[in-house]
Amino acid sequence: MQQFDHEKLDVYRTSVQWVALAQEIVEQMVNGKGHAPLADQLGRAASSISLNIAEGAGEFSSADKSRFYRMAKRSATECAAILDVAQTRRCISSDNYSQGRALL
């Protein structure tokens, strides 16, 4: 089976690991009090990283690749901020916080 270009990238594989961890975190947060909007934002931003990396890898021009990779980086930064807010609200475990920061 032939691989797509994005599947060859370490950063893409790491981003998929992050999506799986983010899903665990989202499930913890939804069970908490009033954390659903933050959980929803985390889920969307986490997925956006992988999706933008894949889109960028599929582009031919350097400028287009860069644009998608910058969007992925912004989404990663957004996820890091969400983790900080979640930690402040005490709706995320310290292990998930540390693992998430390491992946991001």
Backbone as ProteinMPNN parsed JSONL, in Angstrom:
{"seq_chain_A": "MQQFDHEKLDVYRTSVQWVALAQEIVEQMVNGKGHAPLADQLGRAASSISLNIAEGAGEFSSADKSRFYRMAKRSATECAAILDVAQTRRCISSDNYSQGRALL", "coords_chain_A": {"N_chain_A": [[0.845, -1.182, 0.0], [0.599, 2.13, -0.914], [1.936, 5.11, 0.519], [0.558, 8.284, 1.459], [1.94, 11.566, 0.996], [1.895, 13.086, 3.41], [1.792, 11.124, 5.361], [4.327, 10.228, 5.637], [5.629, 11.997, 7.186], [7.141, 12.777, 10.258], [6.092, 14.708, 11.973], [3.409, 14.69, 11.307], [2.598, 12.118, 12.128], [3.043, 12.375, 14.865], [1.194, 14.362, 15.403], [-1.185, 12.976, 15.063], [-1.053, 11.244, 17.21], [-1.363, 13.154, 19.188], [-4.009, 13.945, 18.662], [-5.386, 11.668, 19.528], [-4.779, 11.682, 22.294], [-5.866, 14.165, 22.946], [-8.554, 13.612, 22.568], [-9.046, 11.902, 24.728], [-8.684, 13.757, 26.787], [-10.726, 15.576, 26.198], [-12.951, 13.964, 26.702], [-12.73, 13.676, 29.476], [-13.094, 16.338, 30.262], [-15.679, 17.005, 29.413], [-17.232, 15.633, 31.153], [-17.0, 17.177, 33.362], [-17.857, 20.233, 35.11], [-19.393, 22.603, 33.231], [-17.415, 22.691, 31.258], [-17.68, 22.039, 28.647], [-17.668, 23.857, 26.325], [-14.927, 24.551, 26.188], [-13.799, 22.029, 25.873], [-14.877, 21.318, 23.393], [-13.625, 23.211, 21.733], [-10.964, 22.409, 22.049], [-11.035, 19.855, 20.853], [-11.619, 20.521, 18.17], [-9.424, 22.183, 17.482], [-7.274, 20.437, 17.885], [-7.703, 18.451, 15.936], [-7.435, 20.042, 13.71], [-4.703, 20.499, 13.475], [-3.502, 18.086, 12.464], [-4.98, 17.855, 10.084], [-4.309, 20.197, 8.664], [-1.565, 19.814, 8.327], [-1.594, 17.595, 6.656], [-2.937, 18.695, 4.42], [-1.083, 20.66, 3.685], [1.121, 19.083, 2.981], [0.175, 18.013, 0.675], [0.277, 20.023, -1.162], [1.912, 21.74, -3.89], [3.411, 24.08, -4.314], [5.854, 25.958, -2.525], [5.01, 28.178, -1.068], [2.275, 27.679, -0.65], [2.429, 25.279, 0.811], [3.743, 26.24, 3.102], [1.818, 28.008, 4.107], [-0.271, 26.28, 4.982], [1.166, 24.797, 6.877], [1.783, 26.802, 8.708], [-0.791, 27.363, 9.655], [-1.301, 24.96, 10.948], [0.602, 25.118, 12.967], [-0.365, 27.339, 14.391], [-2.745, 26.248, 15.344], [-1.688, 24.3, 17.021], [-0.49, 25.92, 18.948], [-2.778, 27.111, 19.954], [-3.974, 24.851, 21.11], [-2.106, 24.338, 23.145], [-2.549, 26.566, 24.767], [-5.185, 26.058, 25.521], [-4.789, 23.771, 27.047], [-3.413, 24.954, 29.188], [-5.423, 26.605, 30.262], [-7.288, 24.648, 30.941], [-5.831, 23.278, 32.874], [-5.643, 25.265, 34.809], [-8.317, 25.47, 35.482], [-8.592, 23.08, 36.66], [-9.495, 20.759, 35.355], [-8.22, 18.792, 34.033], [-5.959, 16.09, 34.056], [-2.713, 16.034, 35.62], [-0.895, 14.362, 34.376], [-1.971, 14.045, 31.761], [-1.832, 16.698, 30.965], [0.982, 17.125, 30.958], [1.802, 15.169, 29.078], [0.415, 16.058, 26.846], [1.535, 18.619, 26.408], [4.135, 17.818, 25.818], [3.792, 16.423, 23.386], [2.796, 18.455, 21.775]], "CA_chain_A": [[0.0, 0.0, 0.0], [1.388, 3.354, -1.052], [1.671, 6.145, 1.511], [0.423, 9.676, 1.053], [3.11, 12.342, 1.423], [1.809, 13.512, 4.812], [1.998, 9.971, 6.235], [5.776, 10.034, 5.756], [6.157, 13.049, 8.056], [7.111, 12.524, 11.704], [5.214, 15.68, 12.616], [2.033, 14.242, 11.096], [2.354, 10.965, 13.009], [2.95, 12.913, 16.225], [-0.073, 15.095, 15.518], [-2.25, 11.987, 15.221], [-0.966, 10.832, 18.618], [-1.943, 14.25, 19.952], [-5.467, 13.879, 18.497], [-5.882, 10.598, 20.405], [-4.701, 12.171, 23.671], [-6.829, 15.259, 23.076], [-9.869, 12.996, 22.717], [-9.134, 11.482, 26.133], [-8.843, 14.965, 27.597], [-12.073, 16.078, 25.923], [-13.908, 13.114, 27.414], [-12.636, 14.047, 30.89], [-13.602, 17.691, 30.459], [-17.12, 17.049, 29.193], [-17.854, 15.132, 32.374], [-16.871, 18.182, 34.41], [-18.878, 21.274, 35.191], [-19.279, 23.763, 32.352], [-16.191, 22.683, 30.461], [-17.989, 21.571, 27.292], [-17.161, 24.742, 25.262], [-13.47, 24.421, 26.124], [-13.547, 20.704, 25.322], [-15.199, 21.38, 21.968], [-12.558, 23.979, 21.091], [-9.769, 21.565, 22.028], [-11.225, 18.821, 19.842], [-11.511, 21.098, 16.831], [-8.057, 22.666, 17.261], [-6.388, 19.271, 17.793], [-7.894, 17.86, 14.605], [-6.953, 20.999, 12.717], [-3.251, 20.346, 13.305], [-3.265, 16.978, 11.534], [-5.6, 18.138, 8.79], [-3.523, 21.208, 7.956], [-0.295, 19.203, 7.914], [-1.895, 16.762, 5.481], [-3.208, 19.577, 3.281], [0.174, 21.274, 3.278], [1.963, 18.083, 2.314], [-0.396, 17.759, -0.645], [0.485, 21.181, -2.037], [3.138, 21.695, -4.676], [4.233, 25.282, -4.157], [6.385, 26.195, -1.174], [4.173, 29.174, -0.395], [1.046, 27.014, -0.198], [2.817, 24.366, 1.888], [4.036, 27.063, 4.282], [0.569, 28.556, 4.633], [-0.944, 25.232, 5.743], [1.979, 24.451, 8.042], [1.597, 27.887, 9.684], [-2.106, 27.158, 10.278], [-1.143, 23.836, 11.884], [1.346, 25.625, 14.132], [-1.282, 28.178, 15.174], [-3.666, 25.352, 16.051], [-0.922, 23.682, 18.109], [-0.365, 26.947, 19.977], [-4.104, 27.222, 20.568], [-4.137, 23.672, 21.979], [-1.276, 24.541, 24.333], [-3.254, 27.524, 25.619], [-6.356, 25.367, 26.081], [-4.276, 22.93, 28.135], [-3.128, 25.839, 30.32], [-6.708, 26.997, 30.857], [-7.862, 23.441, 31.556], [-5.091, 23.012, 34.106], [-6.062, 26.291, 35.762], [-9.673, 25.106, 35.913], [-8.48, 21.765, 37.299], [-10.34, 19.784, 34.666], [-7.314, 17.934, 33.276], [-4.964, 15.476, 34.937], [-1.353, 16.546, 35.4], [-0.252, 13.472, 33.394], [-2.435, 14.416, 30.422], [-1.265, 18.015, 30.682], [2.403, 16.953, 30.61], [1.895, 14.413, 27.82], [-0.055, 16.936, 25.77], [2.557, 19.636, 26.144], [5.283, 17.155, 25.165], [3.442, 16.145, 21.995], [2.668, 19.723, 21.044]], "C_chain_A": [[0.889, 1.243, 0.0], [0.967, 4.388, -0.01], [1.412, 7.478, 0.826], [1.632, 10.425, 1.598], [3.06, 12.698, 2.908], [2.07, 12.358, 5.774], [3.481, 9.658, 6.448], [6.402, 11.018, 6.749], [6.024, 12.673, 9.527], [6.124, 13.456, 12.402], [3.747, 15.285, 12.432], [1.703, 13.082, 12.037], [2.229, 11.423, 14.469], [1.627, 13.646, 16.42], [-1.252, 14.139, 15.677], [-2.233, 11.416, 16.642], [-1.609, 11.897, 19.507], [-3.473, 14.221, 19.851], [-6.059, 12.82, 19.427], [-5.864, 11.044, 21.87], [-5.719, 13.287, 23.905], [-8.242, 14.702, 23.252], [-10.08, 12.496, 24.144], [-9.402, 12.687, 27.039], [-10.242, 15.532, 27.43], [-13.107, 15.271, 26.697], [-13.887, 13.389, 28.915], [-13.314, 15.388, 31.15], [-15.116, 17.753, 30.321], [-17.849, 16.564, 30.434], [-17.785, 16.136, 33.519], [-17.99, 19.206, 34.33], [-18.572, 22.424, 34.239], [-18.047, 23.815, 31.485], [-16.44, 22.279, 29.012], [-17.495, 22.524, 26.196], [-15.643, 24.64, 25.092], [-13.083, 23.078, 25.505], [-13.802, 20.678, 23.818], [-14.1, 22.101, 21.197], [-11.279, 23.153, 20.992], [-9.888, 20.491, 20.951], [-11.051, 19.351, 18.433], [-10.076, 21.536, 16.526], [-7.085, 21.5, 17.106], [-6.491, 18.626, 16.419], [-7.317, 18.75, 13.52], [-5.454, 20.864, 12.464], [-2.968, 19.276, 12.25], [-3.795, 17.29, 10.14], [-4.808, 19.166, 7.994], [-2.158, 20.68, 7.53], [-0.518, 18.37, 6.651], [-2.154, 17.626, 4.247], [-1.932, 20.224, 2.77], [1.066, 20.312, 2.512], [1.461, 17.786, 0.907], [-0.228, 18.901, -1.625], [1.817, 21.068, -2.769], [4.018, 22.92, -4.474], [4.669, 25.444, -2.699], [5.521, 27.164, -0.399], [2.893, 28.537, 0.139], [1.335, 26.034, 0.931], [3.001, 25.146, 3.188], [2.772, 27.596, 4.928], [-0.167, 27.513, 5.477], [-0.158, 24.848, 6.992], [1.886, 25.533, 9.12], [0.247, 27.747, 10.389], [-2.033, 26.016, 11.286], [-0.422, 24.298, 13.143], [0.461, 26.509, 15.007], [-2.263, 27.321, 15.962], [-2.961, 24.653, 17.213], [-0.755, 24.666, 19.269], [-1.688, 27.149, 20.709], [-4.351, 26.056, 21.526], [-3.328, 23.823, 23.261], [-1.954, 25.513, 25.296], [-4.484, 26.887, 26.263], [-5.919, 24.458, 27.222], [-3.983, 23.772, 29.377], [-4.414, 26.248, 31.037], [-7.332, 25.807, 31.568], [-7.144, 23.099, 32.856], [-5.485, 24.012, 35.189], [-7.443, 25.982, 36.33], [-9.722, 23.754, 36.635], [-9.413, 20.727, 36.673], [-9.516, 18.877, 33.756], [-6.312, 17.351, 34.267], [-3.579, 16.038, 34.628], [-0.602, 15.669, 34.402], [-0.664, 13.842, 31.971], [-1.906, 15.783, 30.016], [0.184, 17.877, 30.21], [2.572, 16.222, 29.275], [1.479, 15.296, 26.64], [0.964, 17.986, 25.411], [3.757, 19.029, 25.419], [4.99, 16.881, 23.684], [3.349, 17.424, 21.17], [4.03, 20.365, 20.812]], "O_chain_A": [[1.805, 1.376, 0.812], [-0.217, 4.521, 0.303], [1.963, 7.769, -0.236], [2.272, 9.975, 2.548], [4.079, 12.62, 3.594], [2.525, 12.588, 6.894], [3.834, 8.9, 7.351], [7.572, 10.882, 7.108], [4.947, 12.3, 9.99], [5.407, 13.042, 13.313], [2.93, 15.524, 13.322], [0.646, 13.072, 12.668], [1.396, 10.907, 15.213], [1.013, 13.556, 17.484], [-2.221, 14.468, 16.361], [-3.289, 11.137, 17.21], [-2.315, 11.575, 20.462], [-4.159, 14.448, 20.847], [-7.103, 13.04, 20.041], [-6.825, 10.809, 22.602], [-6.358, 13.336, 24.956], [-9.039, 15.263, 24.004], [-11.165, 12.649, 24.704], [-10.24, 12.631, 27.939], [-10.876, 15.926, 28.409], [-14.032, 15.837, 27.28], [-14.934, 13.337, 29.561], [-14.024, 15.55, 32.142], [-15.767, 18.494, 31.057], [-18.95, 17.024, 30.736], [-18.448, 15.956, 34.54], [-18.944, 19.05, 33.569], [-17.589, 23.14, 34.43], [-17.669, 24.89, 31.018], [-15.494, 22.188, 28.229], [-16.942, 22.047, 25.205], [-15.142, 24.643, 23.968], [-12.149, 23.002, 24.707], [-13.032, 20.085, 23.062], [-13.691, 21.651, 20.127], [-10.589, 23.191, 19.973], [-8.933, 20.247, 20.214], [-10.413, 18.712, 17.596], [-9.572, 21.287, 15.431], [-6.17, 21.565, 16.285], [-5.475, 18.293, 15.809], [-6.775, 18.262, 12.529], [-4.993, 21.094, 11.346], [-2.277, 19.534, 11.264], [-3.132, 17.018, 9.139], [-4.651, 19.024, 6.781], [-1.649, 21.064, 6.477], [0.266, 18.432, 5.703], [-1.655, 17.331, 3.16], [-1.722, 20.325, 1.561], [1.689, 20.683, 1.517], [2.229, 17.357, 0.046], [-0.558, 18.759, -2.802], [2.732, 20.381, -2.314], [5.243, 22.806, -4.465], [3.933, 25.106, -1.772], [5.32, 26.993, 0.803], [2.477, 28.827, 1.26], [0.579, 25.96, 1.9], [2.481, 24.763, 4.236], [2.662, 27.633, 6.153], [-0.636, 27.826, 6.571], [-0.745, 24.6, 8.046], [1.906, 25.223, 10.311], [0.152, 27.988, 11.592], [-2.635, 26.094, 12.357], [-0.791, 23.916, 14.253], [0.533, 26.434, 16.233], [-2.578, 27.629, 17.111], [-3.561, 24.438, 18.266], [-0.867, 24.285, 20.434], [-1.716, 27.333, 21.926], [-4.875, 26.249, 22.622], [-3.804, 23.477, 24.342], [-1.934, 25.3, 26.509], [-4.784, 27.154, 27.427], [-6.595, 24.379, 28.247], [-4.275, 23.348, 30.496], [-4.482, 26.238, 32.266], [-7.849, 25.945, 32.677], [-7.774, 22.679, 33.826], [-5.643, 23.642, 36.352], [-7.703, 26.206, 37.512], [-10.763, 23.346, 37.149], [-10.036, 19.927, 37.372], [-10.045, 18.27, 32.825], [-5.872, 18.029, 35.195], [-3.31, 16.465, 33.506], [0.24, 16.17, 33.657], [0.18, 13.942, 31.081], [-1.569, 16.001, 28.852], [0.565, 18.444, 29.186], [3.39, 16.616, 28.444], [2.107, 15.281, 25.582], [1.23, 18.219, 24.232], [4.326, 19.646, 24.519], [5.853, 17.089, 22.831], [3.772, 17.465, 20.015], [4.113, 21.437, 20.213]]}, "name": "protein", "num_of_chains": 1, "seq": "MQQFDHEKLDVYRTSVQWVALAQEIVEQMVNGKGHAPLADQLGRAASSISLNIAEGAGEFSSADKSRFYRMAKRSATECAAILDVAQTRRCISSDNYSQGRALL"}
